[in-house]
């Protein structure tokens, strides 16, 4: 093949560079990989997923673009992109990338046609809380508060949650702090736990954590979030693993039902959108797709040097974009608990594979699209998820403040159809523990029940139960029953994507009439649910409905 960076062949300018590689036969490729060629190893690894045992083709789409593609027969299956480390950054002088070798995907020059696609860029460890990114987030916060009245009101200081982490302004120690009613701004964190978490609060270690926790004892995602919050000027941050006593069922149930208040009253939610567990860090590490294939030097008084990396990955499978990388899916948005956290938090900064994004109750955008105040002065074309919750919650509170009887037409039309829409969205998310299905939305349910003075029944509402019972699977065979988790008539008793009937959702010309007459043709005689912890809106022991119809 005609491209390939290999070590040991230097040119006069000090670069190690292009040489001939293998000629499209997988057997020769595999042998070269076994002999130690890192580039052949990456290509062989990409082909291994397709059980390739014959010939492959390597081609370049554009000269001098720094990318090449691998195809089997007529299908492009993978691409490889060269990227350079910063010559001035000594932290990247490692032979093999580790999790500290962070990469983001970006257009190096958005005005240049030379790089029309996102490409990998090596960023230094500490990029998440760098001075540049801290200044960027602060500018977003400032412009949001200046341009968005509803955001400014929502993010005024509120009483601290029951417990928070006191991160101070500097130093290597963080303490678990029991609040005393202080009114302070605080940050929150949304992240994926993964299979286990090495640092969490239990009854046994509660006292010692209140005495102090070494910053280096935190898993990487939590540690970086603390440093981000501290760089933004926050004294406190709320993180579930530390701020809930994990082996205390009563405390856990209490805090789960308070989750909406905790995230809704926080000033900023930090989202580890693409971190698959608590130790991945906020910025995606592509060490499993990356290999250092050469070293290059720059002639100068300091003899600076850097590394050339190759990043490999599958291509997108839609025909119009086969020459783009298939990006890693955002792990966080498939996590059940994160749905509620993102919905109710008034503002979030998202750490993604492309860098940073901002979201509030008016706008949502990537850093390259949010550089001017224009983006903050003009709402997004479609309502953000946060805006839908804020508008619905505001209508609920307004109606409740007028002391109307519960479940009048305007109230139920505003809130309960939205609830079924949220349930449909939530049904696509995953939960690590099957018993968390109801607790993960207990905060939203608790707030609606309190503001509307209505009764919650394992994911449904007593006041419109006949309509609530019409949930259905999105396709035949898409739902899996989880015995014992919830009554069989509740959507919480199944896993899989589901929907409410389309004509019951907001926007349907029929929905107002149907929600106005919740009795329909079914008369509910009695509906009872027994919760594991009464009043928690969480796990249930049993449920029963008696009806005529």
N, C-alpha and C positions, 0 to 999 in steps of 0.2 A: 504494500500500500504506500501511498505517496506522502502521508503525513505521520508525524509522531515525534514527540520530544523524548530524547533519551539522554541520560547522563554520560559523561565521559568523552564528549565530542565538542570541543570548544572552538569558537571562531576567534578571529583576530580582535574583535571588539570585546571579548570576554564572555559573550553569551554562549550558552550551550543550546543547540538548536536542532533544526530539521535534519532528519535522515530517513532512509528507507526502512520500512518495517515489514511485517508479514504480508503475504499476498492473497488474502481472502480465503484461506482454507482453515477451518476451525481446528483441525489437528495441529497444524503448525503454530497457530495462535496459542493453543493450550500449552504446547511445549515451551514456547517462549516465555509464557507466564510463569511456568514452573522453574524456568531458569533465572527468574528474578526480574523480568521486565514489568514494571508497575503499570505502564500504559496497556500492554497486552492483557495484564490481569484484570484491569477495569473493563476492557472490551469483552473478554471472555466471560466475566461475571454478568454483564448485561445480556449476553447471548444465552447464558445458562438457563435463564428463566423461560426461554422459548424452546429448550431441548434441541438447540441447533446442533446438527452433527454433519453438516455439509459445507456449503460455501456461504460467505457473507460478502456484502459490498460496502465499501466505505467511499463516501463522496463529500464534496464541499459545495455548498450552495453559492456562497460569495467569497471571493478572494479576500484575504487579510481580515477576515471577520473573527478569527479565533475560534471557530466551531467546525466540527465535522460530524457526520451522521453515519449510522450503521443500519443497513437494510438486509432483510432476509427475503429473498425473491422480490416481490414488489412492495413489501411493507416496510416503512421506516419504523424501527423498533426502539432506537435509542440515539441520543446525541451526547456529544462531549464538548465541553467548553473550557478553554484555557483562561485562567485568571492569575493575577499577580498579587503578591503581598506587598505591603507598603515598605519601601526601602528603609524608611526611618524607624520602623517599628521592630524593635528587637524581640518582642514577645512572640513573634511568628517564626523565629529561627529554629523550627523543629523539623525533624526528618519526616515524621508522619503526623498528619493532622489529628488532633485530639478533640475532645468536646470544647476546648477553649478556642479552637479554630472556627470562628463564627463566619457565616456567610449570609448575605442578603441578596435578593434578586432585584435588580433595578436597571433602568436605562441610564447609562453614564452621562449622556447628553440628550435630553428629551427633544432638542431641536434638530438633532442630527439624523439624517436618513441612513447613516452608516451603521448604526446599531438600532434597528427597528424593533428588536425584541428584548425582553428582560434577560439580563445575563448575570452570572454570579459575581459578587464582589466580596473579597475578603475584608473583614472589619476586625479591629483589635478587640481583645477581651476587655470588658468594661464599656463597650459601645452602648449598651442599654442605658447607662447613666452618665454618658459623656457630657462634657460641657455643651457641645453643640446640640445634642438631643434634649438636654435639660432646658436650654434656652428656647428650643422649638416648642416643647410642651407648655412652658410658661407663657409663650406668646399666644398659643391656642387658648389657654385658660383666660388670659386677659381679654382677648378679643371676644370670646364667648360671653364673658360677663358684661362686656361693653355693649354688645349687639343683641343679646337674647335676654329679655326681661324674665321669661319663665325659667330660664336656666339660673339666672342670678338669684332669684327667690329660692329656688330649690336647693342651691348650694350654700346658703347662709349657714353659719355655725349651728350645730345641733348638739344635744346632750350625747356624751360618749356612750357607746354600748356597754354592757355589763363588764366586759373585759376587753382590753386592747393591748397591743404591744407598744411599749414606750421605747421608741427608737432613738430618742435624743437628737442632737445636732451633729454629733461626731462620736468617735470612739468605737471600740470593738465589742461592746456589750449591749444587749437588748434585754429589757425586762418585761415580764408579763405583769400587767397593771390592772388592778381592780378599781374601776371608776367610782368616783364619789359624787357623781352628778355634775361634773364639769361640762361646760358648754364650749366645745372646741371643734375645729375642723379636723377630719381624719380621712385617711385613704383606706380603700379596701382592695382585696386581691381576688381575682377569678383565675383558677388554674386547674389542671388535671392532677389528681393525686398519683395516678399510676397504680401499680399492684400493691404497693406498700409505702408507708411514709416513716422515715426513721426518727423524726422529731415531732412529737405531739404531746398535748397535755393530758395527763391522767391524774387520778386521785393521789397516786403515789408520788409523782414528781411535781405536783402543783406548787408546793412551797419552794422547792429549789429553783423552779423557773421564775417565780416572783423575785428571787434573789439575783437573777441575772443569767443570760444565755450568751455564750460566746458567738459572735457573728459568724465565725467559720464553722460552727456546728450546724448551721442551717443548711438544708438542701439548696442547691444552686438557684432554683427558681424563686424560692422564698428569700434567699439572701439578696439576689439582684433586685427583687421588688422592694425590699427594705431600703436598699441604697438609692433606688429611683425615688421613693417617697421622701427620703431624707434630703436628696438633692433638690427636690421641689419645695422644701420648707415645711413638710409635715412633721409633727412631733409623734403622731400616733398612726398606727395602721392596724386594721382588723384582718386576721387570717384565721380561717375556720379551724385548722388543725391545732392551733395554739390557743385560741380564744374560746373554745368549747371543751369541756372536760369530756374526753372521748369515751371513757368507760363509765360515765354516769348517765343512765337512761333518762332520768328526770331533767337534768341540765341539757342534755342533747335535744330532747323534745321541746323544751322551753325555747332554746335558741333557734331551733329549726322554724318554729312558728313566728319568731321575731325576725327572721332573715330579711323579709321585705323592708322592715323599718331600718335594719342595719345598713343595707345597701342603698336604700333610698335616701337616707340621711347623710351618707358619706359624701365628701366633696368630690372625690375622684376615684374611679375604679380602674385598677391596673389589670390588664387582661393579657395573660400569657397564651395567646391565641393558638400558637403552633407547637407548644411544648407538650410532649406526650406524657410527661410525668413531672414529679416535683423536683427532680434533679437535672432537668434538661437545660435550665436557664431560659431567659426571656427571648433570646435571639437564637434562631434555629442553627444547630450545629450539623453540618453536612459531612462529618468525618466518615460516615459509612459510604458516602458517594464520592469521596475526595481522595486524591493521592498527590503527593509532591513528586513531580517528575523531573524537575531541573532547578538549578540555582542560577541566578543571573547577578551580575555586578554592574555598578555604575561608577565610572572613573571619576573620582573626586578626591579631595584631600582626606576625607574620612573613609574612603573605600567602602561605601555603603553597599550592602547586598540584600537580595530578597529571594523569594522562591516563586517558581511557576507551579501552579496547581492545575489539575484537571478535575473538573466536576462532571460526573456522569448522571444520567437520569433518563427515564422513559419519555417519549414524545407524547404530546396530546393526540388523542385519537379522533378528534373532529377534523374533517378534511381540510378546512380552511386554515388550520393552525398546526399542521403536523410538524412544522419546523420550530415550534415552541416547546419548552419543557412542560411536562405535566407536573404542575406544582403539587406539593404535599397538602393534603386537606387540613383545614383548621381543626385540630383535635378538640379544642375547647367547645366548639359549637355543636358537638355531638354529645357533650356531657350534660346529663339531666339537670344537675344543680346549677350549671352556668346559665341555663335558659332564664331562670328567675332573676339571677344576679344581674345579667345584662339588661333584662327588660326594665327593671325598676331603678337602676343606678342613673342619676341625672347626667353624668358625664363619664366617659371612659377614654383611656388611651390604650390602643391595641398594639401589641408587639406582634408583627406578622412576618412572613417570609420576605416581604418587600420593604421592611423597615417599620415605621410608625404610622398609625392611623388614629384619627380623632373621631369621636362620636358623642353627640349630645342630643338634646330634645328638638334640635332644629336642623342640624347638618351632620353629615358623615363623609369623611374623605381621607385620602392618602396625603402624606406630607408634601408631595410635589404639586398637589392640587389645592393646597390650603395655604399658600405662601402669602396671599394678599387678604385684605379684609373683605374682598368681594365674596369669597366663599362663606364668610360668617354673616354677611349682611343679607344674603339671599337663602331662603330655605331650600332644602333638597326637593327635587320634583315630586318624590313620593315621601310620605310620612315615614320617619324612622320608627323602629320598634319602640324606642324610648318615648317618642312623641305619642304613639297610640296609647301606651300605658298612662302617660301623664294626662292626656286629654280625657281618657276614660275615668281615671281616678279623680280628676278635678270635677267632672260632672257628677260623680257619685257623691263626693263631699258636698257639692253645692246643693244637691237634692236633699241629702241628709240634714243639712243646716236649715232647710226650710220646714223641717219637722213634718214632712208628708208621711202618710201611711206607707209601710214597706211595700215594695214591688209595684209601685205605680208604673204606668206605661213608659214614661220617659226614662225612668231609672233602669228598668229591666232591659229596655231596648238598647241603652247605652252600654250596659255592663255585661250581661249574661251572654249575648251572642259573641262578644269579644272573648269571653271566657272559653267558649267552645273552640274559637279560632286558636287561642293559645294552647289549648289541650291538643289540638291537631298538630301544631308545631312541635310541642313537647314530646309527642308520641314518637317522633323521629330520633329522639336523643337516647343515649345509653346511660344506664346507671350501673355502678360497680356492684351494689348490693341490692338484690331484688326488693328488699323491704323498704328501700328509699323511694319507691315510686310516688307515694303520697307526700311524705315529708319534704321532698324536693320542691313542691309547690305549695307547701303549708303556709308560707309567708303571704303569698298573694291571696290565698283563700281566706286567711285570717283577716286581712285588711278589708276585703270585700264584705265578709260576714259582719264585721264591726260597723262599717260605714253604711251598709244597706239594711242592717238588722234582719238578716236572713239566715237560714239554717243550712249548714253544710253536711252533706251525706256522702262521704267517701268519694269525693270528686264531682259530685252533682249537688243540686240545690233543691231543697224541699219545695220551695215556692214555684218552681217550674219543672218539677220532676218528670212529667210526661214528655215534655220536649227534650229534656236532657237525656232521656233513655234512648233517643234515636241515633246515638253514635253508631258508626259502622266502620268496618275495615275498608281500607283504600282499594283493596283488590281481594279476590277470592283466595283464601288460604294464607293471607298476609299476617294474621293475628295468631299468637300463641298464648294459650291460657296458662296463667300462673296460679296454681291451686293454693288457696289459703291466704292470698295476699289482700284480697278485697272481695266484696260480694260479686257474684257473677254478673249482676246487672250494671256494675260500674266499669267504666273504661279502664280503671286502674287494675282490673283483674287480668288484663292482657298486655302483651308486649307486641309492638309492631305499629306501622303507620296507620292512623285512623282519621276519620273525618266526621264532622256533623253533616247532616243532610244539607246540600248546598243552599236550598231555599230558606234555611234557618239562619244563615250567616249574614253579617252586616252587608248592606248593599243590595241584597235581593229585594225585589219589589213586593215579595210575599212575606218577608220576615217580620215586618212591623205588625201585620195582622195576626200572624201566628203567635208572636211573643206577647201580644196584647191579650190573647185568650189562652193562657197556659193550660187550662183544663182539657182542651181538645175533647177526645172521646173516651178518655181514661180518668176515672175517679180514684184518687189516692185516699185510701181509708186510714192507713198508718204506714209510717216509714221510720225505722229506728236503726241507728248505727252505734255500735259500742267500740270506742277507741281504746287502744292500749294505755295511753295516758289521756284521760278525759280533758277535752278542751284544747288538745294539741294540734288538731287538724292533720294529724299524721297517721301512723299505723293503726289499723283496725283489727278487732278480734272477730266481729260478726256484723251482719246487717240483714234487715228483713223489710220487705214491702208487702202490704196488703192492698189490693186494688180491685175495682169493678170496671168492666169495660168490654 
